[in-house]
Amino acid sequence: MRDAEVPDYDERRPALHTSRRQEALFTLRRDWAPVLARLRSTPVGEPPLTAAASHLVEDFIRDRPDYKKNTRTLTILLYWLGADTAVLERDVYDLARLDVNLAAKPVCQFLFARGMLVEDPALHRDTDRVWIESALAALPEPVASEYAPG
């Protein structure tokens, strides 16, 4: 690729907020729409990654060579957040929800195996408990209060 064809990416990225095994100070949900818009408005090509991020993507491709949407999701996360940052599970799902060409679950599994994922308890609720809570919520108030926990 000649220099004229190299994508002109804006190198300004957010400061790293959370390192692995460090608690987050703020838990606001990130809006990934501007990140995707920025990436779509740049020339064709993958965003520039650090050496550590490139190695992670290569490991991911080696483990899961079939699906480009999984690789694309991981590439965007590592481009924006860096490879030395803990990744919130909610961020992975929020990003993947914005585009049908992105996927969350395999990326979360990969990051979890490497100790880089901060799991979101809300995404791992017991399905039986969720069903019970929704069934109770559908009951009339006098009946529901009889069965309410605690």
N, CA, C and O atoms as a GROMACS GRO file, in nm:
protein
  600
    1MET      N    1   0.083  -0.116   0.000
    1MET     CA    2   0.000   0.000   0.000
    1MET      C    3   0.090   0.124   0.000
    1MET      O    4   0.179   0.136   0.083
    2ARG      N    5   0.066   0.216  -0.091
    2ARG     CA    6   0.143   0.340  -0.095
    2ARG      C    7   0.097   0.433   0.015
    2ARG      O    8  -0.013   0.418   0.069
    3ASP      N    9   0.181   0.532   0.048
    3ASP     CA   10   0.147   0.626   0.155
    3ASP      C   11   0.017   0.700   0.128
    3ASP      O   12  -0.058   0.729   0.221
    4ALA      N   13  -0.011   0.732   0.001
    4ALA     CA   14  -0.132   0.805  -0.033
    4ALA      C   15  -0.258   0.723  -0.005
    4ALA      O   16  -0.366   0.779   0.012
    5GLU      N   17  -0.245   0.589   0.001
    5GLU     CA   18  -0.361   0.504   0.023
    5GLU      C   19  -0.382   0.470   0.171
    5GLU      O   20  -0.483   0.408   0.206
    6VAL      N   21  -0.289   0.509   0.256
    6VAL     CA   22  -0.302   0.478   0.399
    6VAL      C   23  -0.418   0.558   0.456
    6VAL      O   24  -0.424   0.680   0.436
    7PRO      N   25  -0.510   0.494   0.527
    7PRO     CA   26  -0.624   0.567   0.583
    7PRO      C   27  -0.577   0.677   0.677
    7PRO      O   28  -0.482   0.660   0.754
    8ASP      N   29  -0.645   0.790   0.670
    8ASP     CA   30  -0.611   0.904   0.754
    8ASP      C   31  -0.700   0.901   0.879
    8ASP      O   32  -0.800   0.972   0.886
    9TYR      N   33  -0.663   0.818   0.976
    9TYR     CA   34  -0.742   0.805   1.097
    9TYR      C   35  -0.706   0.913   1.197
    9TYR      O   36  -0.589   0.952   1.208
   10ASP      N   37  -0.805   0.959   1.266
   10ASP     CA   38  -0.782   1.055   1.373
   10ASP      C   39  -0.721   0.978   1.489
   10ASP      O   40  -0.784   0.888   1.543
   11GLU      N   41  -0.602   1.013   1.528
   11GLU     CA   42  -0.531   0.939   1.631
   11GLU      C   43  -0.577   0.972   1.772
   11GLU      O   44  -0.533   0.910   1.868
   12ARG      N   45  -0.666   1.071   1.786
   12ARG     CA   46  -0.715   1.105   1.919
   12ARG      C   47  -0.813   0.998   1.964
   12ARG      O   48  -0.917   0.976   1.902
   13ARG      N   49  -0.779   0.932   2.071
   13ARG     CA   50  -0.865   0.830   2.130
   13ARG      C   51  -0.890   0.868   2.275
   13ARG      O   52  -0.815   0.948   2.332
   14PRO      N   53  -0.994   0.812   2.336
   14PRO     CA   54  -1.018   0.847   2.476
   14PRO      C   55  -0.906   0.795   2.565
   14PRO      O   56  -0.838   0.698   2.532
   15ALA      N   57  -0.888   0.862   2.678
   15ALA     CA   58  -0.790   0.814   2.775
   15ALA      C   59  -0.836   0.680   2.829
   15ALA      O   60  -0.956   0.654   2.839
   16LEU      N   61  -0.741   0.595   2.863
   16LEU     CA   62  -0.776   0.465   2.918
   16LEU      C   63  -0.834   0.485   3.057
   16LEU      O   64  -0.770   0.545   3.143
   17HIS      N   65  -0.955   0.436   3.077
   17HIS     CA   66  -1.023   0.460   3.203
   17HIS      C   67  -1.002   0.348   3.304
   17HIS      O   68  -0.989   0.375   3.423
   18THR      N   69  -0.998   0.226   3.259
   18THR     CA   70  -0.991   0.113   3.350
   18THR      C   71  -0.886   0.016   3.302
   18THR      O   72  -0.886  -0.025   3.186
   19SER      N   73  -0.796  -0.020   3.389
   19SER     CA   74  -0.700  -0.124   3.358
   19SER      C   75  -0.754  -0.255   3.408
   19SER      O   76  -0.849  -0.258   3.486
   20ARG      N   77  -0.694  -0.364   3.365
   20ARG     CA   78  -0.738  -0.493   3.413
   20ARG      C   79  -0.729  -0.498   3.564
   20ARG      O   80  -0.634  -0.446   3.623
   21ARG      N   81  -0.826  -0.560   3.626
   21ARG     CA   82  -0.835  -0.578   3.772
   21ARG      C   83  -0.845  -0.445   3.846
   21ARG      O   84  -0.810  -0.439   3.964
   22GLN      N   85  -0.891  -0.340   3.782
   22GLN     CA   86  -0.912  -0.211   3.847
   22GLN      C   87  -1.060  -0.176   3.835
   22GLN      O   88  -1.120  -0.195   3.729
   23GLU      N   89  -1.118  -0.127   3.941
   23GLU     CA   90  -1.258  -0.086   3.939
   23GLU      C   91  -1.275   0.043   3.860
   23GLU      O   92  -1.189   0.130   3.864
   24ALA      N   93  -1.386   0.055   3.790
   24ALA     CA   94  -1.415   0.176   3.715
   24ALA      C   95  -1.465   0.285   3.809
   24ALA      O   96  -1.540   0.256   3.902
   25LEU      N   97  -1.424   0.409   3.786
   25LEU     CA   98  -1.471   0.520   3.866
   25LEU      C   99  -1.611   0.562   3.826
   25LEU      O  100  -1.694   0.595   3.911
   26PHE      N  101  -1.638   0.560   3.697
   26PHE     CA  102  -1.768   0.600   3.644
   26PHE      C  103  -1.820   0.488   3.557
   26PHE      O  104  -1.744   0.422   3.486
   27THR      N  105  -1.948   0.465   3.562
   27THR     CA  106  -2.004   0.354   3.485
   27THR      C  107  -2.107   0.402   3.383
   27THR      O  108  -2.205   0.333   3.357
   28LEU      N  109  -2.085   0.518   3.325
   28LEU     CA  110  -2.174   0.566   3.220
   28LEU      C  111  -2.161   0.477   3.098
   28LEU      O  112  -2.052   0.430   3.065
   29ARG      N  113  -2.273   0.455   3.030
   29ARG     CA  114  -2.266   0.373   2.910
   29ARG      C  115  -2.210   0.455   2.796
   29ARG      O  116  -2.244   0.572   2.777
   30ARG      N  117  -2.123   0.391   2.720
   30ARG     CA  118  -2.056   0.455   2.608
   30ARG      C  119  -2.148   0.451   2.486
   30ARG      O  120  -2.217   0.352   2.462
   31ASP      N  121  -2.149   0.559   2.410
   31ASP     CA  122  -2.225   0.566   2.286
   31ASP      C  123  -2.130   0.532   2.172
   31ASP      O  124  -2.040   0.610   2.140
   32TRP      N  125  -2.150   0.418   2.111
   32TRP     CA  126  -2.060   0.371   2.005
   32TRP      C  127  -2.097   0.425   1.867
   32TRP      O  128  -2.020   0.408   1.772
   33ALA      N  129  -2.212   0.489   1.854
   33ALA     CA  130  -2.255   0.540   1.722
   33ALA      C  131  -2.153   0.639   1.663
   33ALA      O  132  -2.122   0.626   1.544
   34PRO      N  133  -2.101   0.736   1.738
   34PRO     CA  134  -2.002   0.827   1.680
   34PRO      C  135  -1.872   0.755   1.638
   34PRO      O  136  -1.808   0.794   1.540
   35VAL      N  137  -1.835   0.652   1.712
   35VAL     CA  138  -1.714   0.576   1.676
   35VAL      C  139  -1.735   0.508   1.541
   35VAL      O  140  -1.649   0.514   1.454
   36LEU      N  141  -1.851   0.441   1.526
   36LEU     CA  142  -1.879   0.376   1.398
   36LEU      C  143  -1.890   0.477   1.285
   36LEU      O  144  -1.844   0.451   1.174
   37ALA      N  145  -1.951   0.591   1.312
   37ALA     CA  146  -1.962   0.695   1.209
   37ALA      C  147  -1.824   0.743   1.166
   37ALA      O  148  -1.799   0.763   1.048
   38ARG      N  149  -1.735   0.762   1.262
   38ARG     CA  150  -1.598   0.804   1.230
   38ARG      C  151  -1.528   0.700   1.145
   38ARG      O  152  -1.460   0.734   1.048
   39LEU      N  153  -1.542   0.573   1.181
   39LEU     CA  154  -1.476   0.467   1.106
   39LEU      C  155  -1.534   0.452   0.965
   39LEU      O  156  -1.461   0.420   0.871
   40ARG      N  157  -1.663   0.476   0.952
   40ARG     CA  158  -1.726   0.466   0.819
   40ARG      C  159  -1.687   0.582   0.729
   40ARG      O  160  -1.688   0.569   0.606
   41SER      N  161  -1.652   0.695   0.788
   41SER     CA  162  -1.618   0.813   0.707
   41SER      C  163  -1.471   0.816   0.668
   41SER      O  164  -1.428   0.906   0.596
   42THR      N  165  -1.393   0.720   0.714
   42THR     CA  166  -1.252   0.715   0.680
   42THR      C  167  -1.230   0.628   0.557
   42THR      O  168  -1.319   0.550   0.521
   43PRO      N  169  -1.116   0.638   0.495
   43PRO     CA  170  -1.087   0.553   0.379
   43PRO      C  171  -1.093   0.404   0.416
   43PRO      O  172  -1.080   0.366   0.532
   44VAL      N  173  -1.111   0.324   0.315
   44VAL     CA  174  -1.120   0.179   0.334
   44VAL      C  175  -0.991   0.126   0.397
   44VAL      O  176  -0.882   0.171   0.364
   45GLY      N  177  -1.007   0.033   0.486
   45GLY     CA  178  -0.893  -0.027   0.554
   45GLY      C  179  -0.923  -0.041   0.701
   45GLY      O  180  -1.018   0.017   0.753
   46GLU      N  181  -0.842  -0.118   0.768
   46GLU     CA  182  -0.859  -0.138   0.910
   46GLU      C  183  -0.797  -0.022   0.986
   46GLU      O  184  -0.697   0.035   0.943
   47PRO      N  185  -0.856   0.014   1.099
   47PRO     CA  186  -0.797   0.122   1.179
   47PRO      C  187  -0.661   0.079   1.234
   47PRO      O  188  -0.636  -0.040   1.253
   48PRO      N  189  -0.574   0.175   1.259
   48PRO     CA  190  -0.441   0.142   1.310
   48PRO      C  191  -0.450   0.088   1.452
   48PRO      O  192  -0.522   0.142   1.536
   49LEU      N  193  -0.376  -0.019   1.478
   49LEU     CA  194  -0.375  -0.081   1.610
   49LEU      C  195  -0.233  -0.080   1.666
   49LEU      O  196  -0.136  -0.078   1.592
   50THR      N  197  -0.224  -0.080   1.798
   50THR     CA  198  -0.093  -0.093   1.861
   50THR      C  199  -0.044  -0.236   1.836
   50THR      O  200  -0.119  -0.322   1.791
   51ALA      N  201   0.083  -0.259   1.866
   51ALA     CA  202   0.139  -0.394   1.848
   51ALA      C  203   0.065  -0.495   1.935
   51ALA      O  204   0.036  -0.606   1.890
   52ALA      N  205   0.036  -0.458   2.060
   52ALA     CA  206  -0.035  -0.550   2.150
   52ALA      C  207  -0.175  -0.581   2.098
   52ALA      O  208  -0.219  -0.695   2.104
   53ALA      N  209  -0.244  -0.479   2.047
   53ALA     CA  210  -0.378  -0.499   1.993
   53ALA      C  211  -0.373  -0.587   1.868
   53ALA      O  212  -0.459  -0.674   1.849
   54SER      N  213  -0.274  -0.566   1.783
   54SER     CA  214  -0.259  -0.648   1.663
   54SER      C  215  -0.237  -0.794   1.698
   54SER      O  216  -0.290  -0.883   1.631
   55HIS      N  217  -0.159  -0.820   1.802
   55HIS     CA  218  -0.135  -0.959   1.845
   55HIS      C  219  -0.264  -1.023   1.896
   55HIS      O  220  -0.289  -1.141   1.870
   56LEU      N  221  -0.345  -0.947   1.968
   56LEU     CA  222  -0.472  -1.000   2.014
   56LEU      C  223  -0.563  -1.035   1.897
   56LEU      O  224  -0.627  -1.141   1.897
   57VAL      N  225  -0.570  -0.948   1.799
   57VAL     CA  226  -0.654  -0.974   1.681
   57VAL      C  227  -0.602  -1.097   1.607
   57VAL      O  228  -0.681  -1.180   1.562
   58GLU      N  229  -0.471  -1.111   1.594
   58GLU     CA  230  -0.413  -1.228   1.528
   58GLU      C  231  -0.448  -1.357   1.604
   58GLU      O  232  -0.480  -1.458   1.542
   59ASP      N  233  -0.441  -1.352   1.737
   59ASP     CA  234  -0.480  -1.469   1.818
   59ASP      C  235  -0.626  -1.502   1.797
   59ASP      O  236  -0.664  -1.619   1.786
   60PHE      N  237  -0.709  -1.400   1.792
   60PHE     CA  238  -0.852  -1.420   1.772
   60PHE      C  239  -0.879  -1.484   1.637
   60PHE      O  240  -0.959  -1.578   1.627
   61ILE      N  241  -0.814  -1.435   1.533
   61ILE     CA  242  -0.832  -1.490   1.398
   61ILE      C  243  -0.785  -1.636   1.393
   61ILE      O  244  -0.847  -1.720   1.328
   62ARG      N  245  -0.677  -1.664   1.462
   62ARG     CA  246  -0.626  -1.801   1.466
   62ARG      C  247  -0.727  -1.895   1.532
   62ARG      O  248  -0.745  -2.009   1.488
   63ASP      N  249  -0.794  -1.847   1.638
   63ASP     CA  250  -0.894  -1.927   1.708
   63ASP      C  251  -1.026  -1.936   1.632
   63ASP      O  252  -1.092  -2.040   1.635
   64ARG      N  253  -1.064  -1.828   1.565
   64ARG     CA  254  -1.195  -1.820   1.497
   64ARG      C  255  -1.178  -1.757   1.359
   64ARG      O  256  -1.212  -1.640   1.340
   65PRO      N  257  -1.127  -1.832   1.264
   65PRO     CA  258  -1.097  -1.772   1.133
   65PRO      C  259  -1.219  -1.750   1.043
   65PRO      O  260  -1.207  -1.685   0.940
   66ASP      N  261  -1.335  -1.802   1.080
   66ASP     CA  262  -1.448  -1.805   0.987
   66ASP      C  263  -1.528  -1.676   0.978
   66ASP      O  264  -1.583  -1.645   0.872
   67TYR      N  265  -1.536  -1.601   1.085
   67TYR     CA  266  -1.631  -1.490   1.088
   67TYR      C  267  -1.562  -1.355   1.096
   67TYR      O  268  -1.498  -1.322   1.196
   68LYS      N  269  -1.575  -1.278   0.989
   68LYS     CA  270  -1.513  -1.146   0.986
   68LYS      C  271  -1.583  -1.047   1.080
   68LYS      O  272  -1.521  -0.954   1.130
   69LYS      N  273  -1.713  -1.069   1.104
   69LYS     CA  274  -1.783  -0.974   1.190
   69LYS      C  275  -1.732  -0.981   1.334
   69LYS      O  276  -1.733  -0.880   1.404
   70ASN      N  277  -1.689  -1.099   1.378
   70ASN     CA  278  -1.630  -1.111   1.511
   70ASN      C  279  -1.497  -1.036   1.517
   70ASN      O  280  -1.470  -0.963   1.612
   71THR      N  281  -1.417  -1.053   1.413
   71THR     CA  282  -1.287  -0.986   1.407
   71THR      C  283  -1.305  -0.834   1.399
   71THR      O  284  -1.232  -0.759   1.462
   72ARG      N  285  -1.401  -0.791   1.322
   72ARG     CA  286  -1.428  -0.648   1.308
   72ARG      C  287  -1.469  -0.586   1.442
   72ARG      O  288  -1.425  -0.476   1.476
   73THR      N  289  -1.552  -0.657   1.517
   73THR     CA  290  -1.594  -0.608   1.649
   73THR      C  291  -1.473  -0.592   1.740
   73THR      O  292  -1.456  -0.488   1.804
   74LEU      N  293  -1.390  -0.694   1.747
   74LEU     CA  294  -1.271  -0.688   1.832
   74LEU      C  295  -1.177  -0.576   1.786
   74LEU      O  296  -1.120  -0.505   1.869
   75THR      N  297  -1.160  -0.560   1.656
   75THR     CA  298  -1.072  -0.456   1.603
   75THR      C  299  -1.120  -0.318   1.644
   75THR      O  300  -1.040  -0.234   1.685
   76ILE      N  301  -1.249  -0.293   1.634
   76ILE     CA  302  -1.304  -0.162   1.672
   76ILE      C  303  -1.284  -0.137   1.821
   76ILE      O  304  -1.244  -0.028   1.862
   77LEU      N  305  -1.311  -0.238   1.902
   77LEU     CA  306  -1.292  -0.223   2.047
   77LEU      C  307  -1.148  -0.191   2.082
   77LEU      O  308  -1.120  -0.101   2.161
   78LEU      N  309  -1.055  -0.266   2.022
   78LEU     CA  310  -0.914  -0.245   2.052
   78LEU      C  311  -0.861  -0.115   1.995
   78LEU      O  312  -0.773  -0.052   2.055
   79TYR      N  313  -0.912  -0.073   1.881
   79TYR     CA  314  -0.874   0.057   1.824
   79TYR      C  315  -0.916   0.170   1.918
   79TYR      O  316  -0.838   0.262   1.945
   80TRP      N  317  -1.038   0.163   1.967
   80TRP     CA  318  -1.090   0.273   2.047
   80TRP      C  319  -1.044   0.268   2.192
   80TRP      O  320  -1.013   0.372   2.251
   81LEU      N  321  -1.039   0.148   2.250
   81LEU     CA  322  -1.007   0.136   2.392
   81LEU      C  323  -0.862   0.100   2.422
   81LEU      O  324  -0.812   0.130   2.530
   82GLY      N  325  -0.795   0.037   2.327
   82GLY     CA  326  -0.659  -0.008   2.349
   82GLY      C  327  -0.656  -0.150   2.401
   82GLY      O  328  -0.758  -0.204   2.443
   83ALA      N  329  -0.538  -0.210   2.399
   83ALA     CA  330  -0.523  -0.350   2.440
   83ALA      C  331  -0.490  -0.365   2.588
   83ALA      O  332  -0.490  -0.477   2.640
   84ASP      N  333  -0.461  -0.255   2.655
   84ASP     CA  334  -0.426  -0.262   2.797
   84ASP      C  335  -0.542  -0.222   2.887
   84ASP      O  336  -0.523  -0.201   3.007
   85THR      N  337  -0.658  -0.212   2.831
   85THR     CA  338  -0.776  -0.167   2.903
   85THR      C  339  -0.871  -0.283   2.924
   85THR      O  340  -0.887  -0.368   2.837
   86ALA      N  341  -0.935  -0.287   3.039
   86ALA     CA  342  -1.043  -0.383   3.061
   86ALA      C  343  -1.161  -0.339   2.975
   86ALA      O  344  -1.191  -0.220   2.965
   87VAL      N  345  -1.228  -0.435   2.914
   87VAL     CA  346  -1.341  -0.406   2.827
   87VAL      C  347  -1.469  -0.445   2.899
   87VAL      O  348  -1.483  -0.558   2.947
   88LEU      N  349  -1.561  -0.352   2.907
   88LEU     CA  350  -1.689  -0.380   2.970
   88LEU      C  351  -1.773  -0.466   2.877
   88LEU      O  352  -1.786  -0.436   2.758
   89GLU      N  353  -1.829  -0.572   2.930
   89GLU     CA  354  -1.913  -0.661   2.850
   89GLU      C  355  -2.029  -0.584   2.787
   89GLU      O  356  -2.067  -0.611   2.673
   90ARG      N  357  -2.084  -0.489   2.860
   90ARG     CA  358  -2.194  -0.408   2.807
   90ARG      C  359  -2.149  -0.330   2.684
   90ARG      O  360  -2.227  -0.314   2.590
   91ASP      N  361  -2.024  -0.282   2.681
   91ASP     CA  362  -1.972  -0.210   2.564
   91ASP      C  363  -1.970  -0.300   2.440
   91ASP      O  364  -2.004  -0.256   2.331
   92VAL      N  365  -1.930  -0.424   2.459
   92VAL     CA  366  -1.923  -0.517   2.345
   92VAL      C  367  -2.063  -0.536   2.286
   92VAL      O  368  -2.081  -0.529   2.165
   93TYR      N  369  -2.161  -0.560   2.373
   93TYR     CA  370  -2.298  -0.581   2.325
   93TYR      C  371  -2.358  -0.454   2.268
   93TYR      O  372  -2.430  -0.459   2.168
   94ASP      N  373  -2.330  -0.339   2.330
   94ASP     CA  374  -2.382  -0.212   2.276
   94ASP      C  375  -2.325  -0.183   2.138
   94ASP      O  376  -2.397  -0.138   2.049
   95LEU      N  377  -2.197  -0.209   2.119
   95LEU     CA  378  -2.134  -0.190   1.988
   95LEU      C  379  -2.195  -0.284   1.884
   95LEU      O  380  -2.232  -0.240   1.775
   96ALA      N  381  -2.206  -0.411   1.917
   96ALA     CA  382  -2.257  -0.510   1.822
   96ALA      C  383  -2.403  -0.484   1.786
   96ALA      O  384  -2.447  -0.519   1.676
   97ARG      N  385  -2.478  -0.424   1.876
   97ARG     CA  386  -2.619  -0.396   1.850
   97ARG      C  387  -2.638  -0.290   1.742
   97ARG      O  388  -2.746  -0.282   1.683
   98LEU      N  389  -2.537  -0.209   1.716
   98LEU     CA  390  -2.550  -0.099   1.621
   98LEU      C  391  -2.534  -0.140   1.475
   98LEU      O  392  -2.571  -0.064   1.385
   99ASP      N  393  -2.481  -0.258   1.450
   99ASP     CA  394  -2.452  -0.298   1.312
   99ASP      C  395  -2.466  -0.449   1.299
   99ASP      O  396  -2.411  -0.524   1.380
  100VAL      N  397  -2.537  -0.494   1.197
  100VAL     CA  398  -2.556  -0.638   1.177
  100VAL      C  399  -2.426  -0.708   1.139
  100VAL      O  400  -2.417  -0.831   1.144
  101ASN      N  401  -2.325  -0.631   1.102
  101ASN     CA  402  -2.196  -0.688   1.065
  101ASN      C  403  -2.100  -0.699   1.183
  101ASN      O  404  -1.980  -0.721   1.164
  102LEU      N  405  -2.151  -0.684   1.305
  102LEU     CA  406  -2.071  -0.697   1.425
  102LEU      C  407  -2.134  -0.803   1.515
  102LEU      O  408  -2.255  -0.825   1.510
  103ALA      N  409  -2.053  -0.868   1.597
  103ALA     CA  410  -2.102  -0.973   1.688
  103ALA      C  411  -2.039  -0.957   1.824
  103ALA      O  412  -1.927  -0.906   1.837
  104ALA      N  413  -2.110  -1.001   1.928
  104ALA     CA  414  -2.063  -0.980   2.064
  104ALA      C  415  -2.016  -1.106   2.136
  104ALA      O  416  -1.908  -1.106   2.195
  105LYS      N  417  -2.094  -1.211   2.132
  105LYS     CA  418  -2.066  -1.326   2.218
  105LYS      C  419  -1.927  -1.386   2.199
  105LYS      O  420  -1.858  -1.405   2.299
  106PRO      N  421  -1.883  -1.417   2.077
  106PRO     CA  422  -1.748  -1.474   2.061
  106PRO      C  423  -1.638  -1.379   2.108
  106PRO      O  424  -1.536  -1.423   2.161
  107VAL      N  425  -1.660  -1.250   2.090
  107VAL     CA  426  -1.560  -1.151   2.134
  107VAL      C  427  -1.555  -1.150   2.286
  107VAL      O  428  -1.446  -1.144   2.344
  108CYS      N  429  -1.670  -1.155   2.351
  108CYS     CA  430  -1.673  -1.159   2.498
  108CYS      C  431  -1.604  -1.285   2.551
  108CYS      O  432  -1.529  -1.279   2.648
  109GLN      N  433  -1.629  -1.398   2.487
  109GLN     CA  434  -1.565  -1.522   2.529
  109GLN      C  435  -1.413  -1.512   2.516
  109GLN      O  436  -1.340  -1.555   2.605
  110PHE      N  437  -1.367  -1.456   2.407
  110PHE     CA  438  -1.224  -1.439   2.384
  110PHE      C  439  -1.162  -1.346   2.489
  110PHE      O  440  -1.059  -1.379   2.548
  111LEU      N  441  -1.225  -1.232   2.513
  111LEU     CA  442  -1.173  -1.136   2.611
  111LEU      C  443  -1.178  -1.194   2.753
  111LEU      O  444  -1.086  -1.171   2.832
  112PHE      N  445  -1.283  -1.267   2.785
  112PHE     CA  446  -1.295  -1.329   2.917
  112PHE      C  447  -1.182  -1.429   2.941
  112PHE      O  448  -1.124  -1.433   3.049
  113ALA      N  449  -1.152  -1.509   2.839
  113ALA     CA  450  -1.046  -1.610   2.851
  113ALA      C  451  -0.910  -1.545   2.876
  113ALA      O  452  -0.820  -1.608   2.932
  114ARG      N  453  -0.894  -1.420   2.835
  114ARG     CA  454  -0.767  -1.350   2.853
  114ARG      C  455  -0.769  -1.254   2.973
  114ARG      O  456  -0.676  -1.177   2.992
  115GLY      N  457  -0.874  -1.259   3.051
  115GLY     CA  458  -0.884  -1.174   3.169
  115GLY      C  459  -0.904  -1.027   3.138
  115GLY      O  460  -0.870  -0.941   3.219
  116MET      N  461  -0.960  -0.998   3.021
  116MET     CA  462  -0.977  -0.859   2.978
  116MET      C  463  -1.122  -0.812   2.982
  116MET      O  464  -1.150  -0.697   2.948
  117LEU      N  465  -1.214  -0.897   3.024
  117LEU     CA  466  -1.356  -0.862   3.020
  117LEU      C  467  -1.408  -0.835   3.160
  117LEU      O  468  -1.385  -0.913   3.252
  118VAL      N  469  -1.480  -0.725   3.174
  118VAL     CA  470  -1.550  -0.695   3.298
  118VAL      C  471  -1.695  -0.736   3.272
  118VAL      O  472  -1.768  -0.669   3.199
  119GLU      N  473  -1.735  -0.846   3.334
  119GLU     CA  474  -1.869  -0.900   3.309
  119GLU      C  475  -1.977  -0.809   3.366
  119GLU      O  476  -1.957  -0.742   3.468
  120ASP      N  477  -2.090  -0.809   3.300
  120ASP     CA  478  -2.207  -0.732   3.343
  120ASP      C  479  -2.307  -0.831   3.403
  120ASP      O  480  -2.363  -0.912   3.330
  121PRO      N  481  -2.331  -0.824   3.534
  121PRO     CA  482  -2.422  -0.920   3.597
  121PRO      C  483  -2.563  -0.918   3.536
  121PRO      O  484  -2.631  -1.020   3.536
  122ALA      N  485  -2.606  -0.804   3.486
  122ALA     CA  486  -2.739  -0.796   3.426
  122ALA      C  487  -2.752  -0.883   3.302
  122ALA      O  488  -2.863  -0.923   3.267
  123LEU      N  489  -2.642  -0.914   3.237
  123LEU     CA  490  -2.646  -0.998   3.118
  123LEU      C  491  -2.642  -1.147   3.152
  123LEU      O  492  -2.654  -1.232   3.063
  124HIS      N  493  -2.625  -1.179   3.279
  124HIS     CA  494  -2.611  -1.319   3.320
  124HIS      C  495  -2.716  -1.358   3.424
  124HIS      O  496  -2.688  -1.437   3.514
  125ARG      N  497  -2.833  -1.303   3.412
  125ARG     CA  498  -2.939  -1.334   3.506
  125ARG      C  499  -2.994  -1.472   3.481
  125ARG      O  500  -2.998  -1.519   3.367
  126ASP      N  501  -3.037  -1.538   3.587
  126ASP     CA  502  -3.098  -1.670   3.580
  126ASP      C  503  -3.229  -1.661   3.501
  126ASP      O  504  -3.317  -1.584   3.538
  127THR      N  505  -3.242  -1.738   3.395
  127THR     CA  506  -3.360  -1.730   3.309
  127THR      C  507  -3.488  -1.769   3.383
  127THR      O  508  -3.594  -1.713   3.356
  128ASP      N  509  -3.478  -1.864   3.476
  128ASP     CA  510  -3.597  -1.902   3.553
  128ASP      C  511  -3.643  -1.785   3.641
  128ASP      O  512  -3.763  -1.758   3.652
  129ARG      N  513  -3.548  -1.717   3.704
  129ARG     CA  514  -3.583  -1.603   3.788
  129ARG      C  515  -3.643  -1.490   3.706
  129ARG      O  516  -3.737  -1.425   3.750
  130VAL      N  517  -3.590  -1.466   3.588
  130VAL     CA  518  -3.644  -1.363   3.499
  130VAL      C  519  -3.788  -1.396   3.464
  130VAL      O  520  -3.874  -1.308   3.464
  131TRP      N  521  -3.815  -1.523   3.433
  131TRP     CA  522  -3.952  -1.564   3.399
  131TRP      C  523  -4.045  -1.545   3.518
  131TRP      O  524  -4.156  -1.494   3.502
  132ILE      N  525  -4.001  -1.584   3.637
  132ILE     CA  526  -4.084  -1.569   3.757
  132ILE      C  527  -4.115  -1.423   3.784
  132ILE      O  528  -4.229  -1.387   3.813
  133GLU      N  529  -4.014  -1.338   3.773
  133GLU     CA  530  -4.034  -1.195   3.796
  133GLU      C  531  -4.131  -1.135   3.694
  133GLU      O  532  -4.216  -1.053   3.731
  134SER      N  533  -4.120  -1.175   3.568
  134SER     CA  534  -4.213  -1.121   3.467
  134SER      C  535  -4.354  -1.175   3.488
  134SER      O  536  -4.452  -1.103   3.464
  135ALA      N  537  -4.367  -1.302   3.532
  135ALA     CA  538  -4.500  -1.358   3.560
  135ALA      C  539  -4.564  -1.286   3.679
  135ALA      O  540  -4.684  -1.257   3.678
  136LEU      N  541  -4.484  -1.258   3.783
  136LEU     CA  542  -4.536  -1.186   3.899
  136LEU      C  543  -4.577  -1.044   3.862
  136LEU      O  544  -4.678  -0.993   3.912
  137ALA      N  545  -4.501  -0.981   3.776
  137ALA     CA  546  -4.532  -0.844   3.735
  137ALA      C  547  -4.663  -0.837   3.657
  137ALA      O  548  -4.729  -0.734   3.655
  138ALA      N  549  -4.700  -0.947   3.593
  138ALA     CA  550  -4.823  -0.950   3.513
  138ALA      C  551  -4.947  -0.973   3.599
  138ALA      O  552  -5.059  -0.950   3.553
  139LEU      N  553  -4.929  -1.018   3.723
  139LEU     CA  554  -5.042  -1.044   3.812
  139LEU      C  555  -5.100  -0.913   3.866
  139LEU      O  556  -5.028  -0.813   3.874
  140PRO      N  557  -5.228  -0.913   3.902
  140PRO     CA  558  -5.284  -0.794   3.966
  140PRO      C  559  -5.213  -0.766   4.098
  140PRO      O  560  -5.166  -0.860   4.163
  141GLU      N  561  -5.204  -0.641   4.137
  141GLU     CA  562  -5.126  -0.599   4.254
  141GLU      C  563  -5.158  -0.678   4.382
  141GLU      O  564  -5.065  -0.721   4.450
  142PRO      N  565  -5.285  -0.698   4.419
  142PRO     CA  566  -5.309  -0.771   4.544
  142PRO      C  567  -5.252  -0.914   4.542
  142PRO      O  568  -5.203  -0.962   4.644
  143VAL      N  569  -5.258  -0.979   4.429
  143VAL     CA  570  -5.206  -1.115   4.418
  143VAL      C  571  -5.054  -1.113   4.411
  143VAL      O  572  -4.989  -1.195   4.477
  144ALA      N  573  -4.997  -1.024   4.335
  144ALA     CA  574  -4.853  -1.015   4.319
  144ALA      C  575  -4.784  -0.987   4.452
  144ALA      O  576  -4.676  -1.041   4.478
  145SER      N  577  -4.843  -0.903   4.535
  145SER     CA  578  -4.781  -0.869   4.664
  145SER      C  579  -4.775  -0.991   4.756
  145SER      O  580  -4.687  -0.999   4.842
  146GLU      N  581  -4.866  -1.084   4.739
  146GLU     CA  582  -4.865  -1.207   4.820
  146GLU      C  583  -4.744  -1.294   4.788
  146GLU      O  584  -4.694  -1.366   4.874
  147TYR      N  585  -4.698  -1.288   4.665
  147TYR     CA  586  -4.588  -1.373   4.620
  147TYR      C  587  -4.455  -1.299   4.608
  147TYR      O  588  -4.354  -1.361   4.575
  148ALA      N  589  -4.453  -1.172   4.636
  148ALA     CA  590  -4.330  -1.095   4.622
  148ALA      C  591  -4.227  -1.144   4.723
  148ALA      O  592  -4.259  -1.170   4.838
  149PRO      N  593  -4.100  -1.155   4.678
  149PRO     CA  594  -3.995  -1.201   4.770
  149PRO      C  595  -3.970  -1.098   4.880
  149PRO      O  596  -3.983  -0.978   4.860
  150GLY      N  597  -3.933  -1.150   4.996
  150GLY     CA  598  -3.880  -1.075   5.105
  150GLY      C  599  -3.966  -0.993   5.186
  150GLY      O  600  -3.920  -0.928   5.280
   0.00000   0.00000   0.00000
